[in-house]
Amino acid sequence: MTTHQAAVSIPVGQAFSAIGRTFGTVVDGLRAQWRAHRTRAELEALDPRMLRDIGIDFSDVLVLNTHGTDALFTTRQRVIHRLERR
């Protein structure tokens, strides 16, 4: 018995598969962030009139930039709830 024996033996194919899945997950996350950044940049480039024409308020773009899409949905739900209470 040698002193450099591995405690756990993992087949090479499984190791490369796990590395590939991890790399794919990281790349997918980066791709999603890049798409979100590009979308926000394109919305910021539009003037308020064009945003209104497509059904987006300029304040929505500000919320998107500050808090992301979850906050935008929450903000809209809060506004709808207030309007329904009146």
C-alpha positions as CSV (number, residue, x, y, z in Angstrom):
1,M,0.0,0.0,0.0
2,T,1.3,3.4,-0.9
3,T,1.0,6.6,1.1
4,H,-0.6,8.5,-1.9
5,Q,-3.7,6.3,-2.4
6,A,-6.9,8.2,-3.1
7,A,-9.5,7.9,-0.4
8,V,-12.4,8.0,-2.9
9,S,-12.2,6.9,-6.5
10,I,-14.4,8.8,-9.0
11,P,-14.6,7.6,-12.6
12,V,-13.1,10.2,-14.9
13,G,-16.3,10.4,-17.0
14,Q,-18.4,11.3,-14.0
15,A,-15.9,14.0,-13.0
16,F,-15.9,15.6,-16.4
17,S,-19.7,15.4,-16.5
18,A,-20.0,17.2,-13.1
19,I,-17.5,19.9,-14.3
20,G,-19.5,20.3,-17.5
21,R,-22.8,20.7,-15.6
22,T,-21.3,23.3,-13.2
23,F,-19.7,25.2,-16.1
24,G,-23.0,25.1,-18.0
25,T,-24.9,26.5,-14.9
26,V,-22.4,29.3,-14.5
27,V,-22.6,30.2,-18.2
28,D,-26.4,30.1,-18.2
29,G,-26.4,32.5,-15.2
30,L,-24.0,34.9,-16.9
31,R,-26.1,34.8,-20.1
32,A,-29.3,35.6,-18.2
33,Q,-27.6,38.5,-16.5
34,W,-26.3,39.8,-19.8
35,R,-29.8,39.6,-21.4
36,A,-31.3,41.4,-18.4
37,H,-28.6,44.2,-18.6
38,R,-29.1,44.5,-22.4
39,T,-32.9,44.8,-22.0
40,R,-32.6,47.4,-19.2
41,A,-30.1,49.4,-21.4
42,E,-32.5,49.3,-24.4
43,L,-35.5,50.4,-22.2
44,E,-33.4,53.3,-20.8
45,A,-32.6,54.5,-24.3
46,L,-36.3,54.9,-25.1
47,D,-38.0,58.2,-24.4
48,P,-41.0,58.3,-22.0
49,R,-43.4,58.7,-24.9
50,M,-42.1,55.5,-26.6
51,L,-42.2,53.6,-23.3
52,R,-45.8,54.7,-22.8
53,D,-46.7,53.5,-26.3
54,I,-45.5,50.0,-25.4
55,G,-47.2,50.1,-22.0
56,I,-44.3,50.7,-19.7
57,D,-44.0,53.7,-17.4
58,F,-40.6,55.3,-17.0
59,S,-40.8,54.6,-13.2
60,D,-40.9,50.9,-14.1
61,V,-37.5,51.2,-15.8
62,L,-36.1,52.8,-12.7
63,V,-37.5,50.0,-10.5
64,L,-36.0,47.4,-12.8
65,N,-32.6,49.0,-12.6
66,T,-32.7,49.3,-8.9
67,H,-34.4,46.2,-7.7
68,G,-34.9,43.8,-10.6
69,T,-38.0,42.2,-12.1
70,D,-39.4,40.8,-8.9
71,A,-39.7,44.3,-7.4
72,L,-41.4,45.5,-10.6
73,F,-44.1,42.8,-10.2
74,T,-44.5,43.5,-6.5
75,T,-44.8,47.3,-7.2
76,R,-47.5,46.7,-9.8
77,Q,-49.4,44.4,-7.6
78,R,-49.3,47.0,-4.8
79,V,-50.6,49.7,-7.1
80,I,-53.4,47.4,-8.4
81,H,-54.4,46.6,-4.8
82,R,-54.5,50.3,-3.9
83,L,-56.7,51.1,-7.0
84,E,-59.1,48.2,-6.2
85,R,-59.5,49.5,-2.6
86,R,-60.7,53.0,-3.8
